[in-house]
Amino acid sequence: MTNLKRPLVQFNNCILRPQYTSKEIFPNPTTLTILPTQKWAFTGTHKTKFLEALAGQYTAIPADSRSYPFLEQQVWPSSVTKLVSFATDIKPAYLSARYESYREPEDVDLASFLKKSLDSTTDGKSAEEHAQVYENVVKRLGLESLLGQWIATLSNGQMRRARLARGMLSSPKILLADEPFLGLDKVSTLTLSRLLGELAPSPHVILGLRTHEPVPEWISHVGVIDESGLIKAGTREEVAETLQDLRDRRNSIFIDQSYDFETAKLLPGRRPGADPVIDIESFTIAYKGKVVLKDLNWTVMQGERWHLRGDNGTGKSTLLSIITGDHPQSWNSKIRLFNEPRKVGRQNYFSINKVIGHASPEIHAIFPSTLTAFQTVSTGFTVGSFLPPSSVSHMATNLTKDEQTERILSLLEYFNVNPDVQFSDLNLNDQKLALFIRAIVKNPEILILDEAFSGMNDQSIFRCKQFVDEWGGTVIAIGHVEDEIPRCDKFIRLYGGENLVEQGVIE
Ligand SMILES: Nc1ncnc2c1ncn2[C@@H]1O[C@H](COP(=O)(O)OP(=O)(O)OP(=O)(O)O)[C@@H](O)[C@H]1O
């Protein structure tokens, strides 16, 4: 039972510390009251830490300086708050696993994935009530047609909705959704935003937003968090100026041209040529009769920069997996790479990927966390492996070992990533940077950047974009946020299913 007349959360001069450490997460103590009638979003560089604190993580000092007055005394706050953040947590065993029909026993379909969190709830609801909640959530998040599909085969946007549904099914009193719109197309963003706005009071929803994201109109209050702690909080009108300042500061990073450009020194630049690099002719792909791409024609010339567009689930990742040979249906002579029809015996997985550099959320999800940043980048020189180069590796470079080491270290230094830190200990920004550097380190003919910059901080996005622009090779980029893709001159838009694609020049 909860009391909706009392505040949801109250911080009163509260110092927050991780357990077993004496260093607080913010130097400034926090004072803030969140009422059940208000709808809050938090933004700023350290908003995730604050959402974690709202979810009951970290030790509050003094102990009663953080409270949840709306809860009954005996309820443990962390058991009724749910923080859903959107780094993927499903790990297919290997990249192509996503597209295969064979499944490991531990793979589950979406329905089982969702029902797991219903089984574990301790909210005293009856089986019928659970069934009703389940039906309602599935319907509202548009997941009905996907229930029988293996979760590993869901597109990124579909998986995002599934994770949110799972968070809602555990019936939390407060649902904290950190960057729920990351990677979603405009329509899905709007649908999801409306849904989140209508949920309160069951559960109360608090959002984490990136500074440049529009604040949904249903949000009444905004808090801004930086490394010092909560710097501003109030109604959206009261915080509007601070938000504008943050956005202006961000834009000035993107306009600032003062970086010392070293691309040419770090990586030999590539110049456009007159040859087709990728040529796909009248190609169709379907799963058990469900058509994803129909009669696709697409030619990419050397040095061209394509923005691959399309709403969630329209087949963008599928198309890329056709190019990289990760998709079982990609062994088809309608696909030509450097004028060579894709045929067993004439091309193989290694010859294809020798010339392709690739960074994507899927690679991020399955990347071995025990490698150091240096080793992570070194795997960019091997083909079809996440292991650092060894004598048995299929190598994608003619550089000597010393030359490879020098290039890895100079790129890591340029992007300011510590070579010795283990991948799992790098923050999200540096993990993304390490994977981007891994994709470019061998100076590939084709660079595929699938949401490669999303999750990076603004400085890093800017540096990576400048780097790619300067480099000049063939690029295929996916990203729903314009700011997060490098300069492109052409686009191809997928509409999914039987629908035709649209192609054109970017003005
Ligand atoms: N093995 C599979 N079996 C059935 N359906 C699949 C399989 N793999 C992918 N799909 C479906 O194919 C469609 C295209 O998926 P894909 O990941 O290519 O979309 P996307 O455009 O990259 O989406 P997003 O922007 O959300 O990442 C989706 O509806 C997805 O559920």
The ligand as a Tripos MOL2 file, in Angstrom:
@<TRIPOS>MOLECULE
LIG
   31    33     1     0     0
SMALL
NO_CHARGES

@<TRIPOS>ATOM
      1 N1         16.1100  -14.6900  -37.1400 N.pl3     1 LIG1
      2 C1         15.0260  -13.9410  -37.2500 C.ar      1 LIG1
      3 N2         13.7930  -14.5000  -37.2670 N.ar      1 LIG1
      4 C2         12.6710  -13.7510  -37.4110 C.ar      1 LIG1
      5 N3         12.6690  -12.4100  -37.5350 N.ar      1 LIG1
      6 C3         13.8660  -11.7960  -37.5130 C.ar      1 LIG1
      7 C4         15.0890  -12.5130  -37.3620 C.ar      1 LIG1
      8 N4         16.1180  -11.6170  -37.3650 N.ar      1 LIG1
      9 C5         15.5370  -10.3970  -37.5150 C.ar      1 LIG1
     10 N5         14.1980  -10.5140  -37.5950 N.ar      1 LIG1
     11 C6         13.2130   -9.4190  -37.7880 C.3       1 LIG1
     12 O1         13.5800   -8.7210  -38.9760 O.3       1 LIG1
     13 C7         13.2130   -7.3490  -38.8460 C.3       1 LIG1
     14 C8         14.4260   -6.4820  -39.1970 C.3       1 LIG1
     15 O2         15.3540   -6.5090  -38.1270 O.3       1 LIG1
     16 P1         16.6480   -5.5790  -38.1090 P.3       1 LIG1
     17 O3         17.3970   -5.8450  -36.8690 O.co2     1 LIG1
     18 O4         17.3930   -5.7360  -39.3870 O.co2     1 LIG1
     19 O5         15.9690   -4.1240  -38.0480 O.3       1 LIG1
     20 P2         16.6590   -2.6970  -37.8820 P.3       1 LIG1
     21 O6         16.1440   -1.8460  -39.0020 O.co2     1 LIG1
     22 O7         18.1410   -2.8360  -37.7810 O.co2     1 LIG1
     23 O8         15.9980   -2.2010  -36.5180 O.3       1 LIG1
     24 P3         16.5610   -1.2790  -35.3020 P.3       1 LIG1
     25 O9         16.6020    0.1330  -35.7820 O.co2     1 LIG1
     26 O10        15.4960   -1.4690  -34.2650 O.co2     1 LIG1
     27 O11        17.8850   -1.8380  -34.8930 O.co2     1 LIG1
     28 C9         12.7120   -7.1570  -37.4080 C.3       1 LIG1
     29 O12        11.3050   -7.1630  -37.4150 O.3       1 LIG1
     30 C10        13.2480   -8.3780  -36.6680 C.3       1 LIG1
     31 O13        12.3980   -8.7540  -35.5960 O.3       1 LIG1
@<TRIPOS>BOND
     1     1     2 1
     2     2     3 ar
     3     2     7 ar
     4     3     4 ar
     5     4     5 ar
     6     5     6 ar
     7     6     7 ar
     8     6    10 ar
     9     7     8 ar
    10     8     9 ar
    11     9    10 ar
    12    10    11 1
    13    11    12 1
    14    11    30 1
    15    12    13 1
    16    13    14 1
    17    13    28 1
    18    14    15 1
    19    15    16 1
    20    16    17 2
    21    16    18 1
    22    16    19 1
    23    19    20 1
    24    20    21 2
    25    20    22 1
    26    20    23 1
    27    23    24 1
    28    24    25 2
    29    24    26 1
    30    24    27 1
    31    28    29 1
    32    28    30 1
    33    30    31 1
@<TRIPOS>SUBSTRUCTURE
     1 LIG1         1 GROUP 0 **** ****
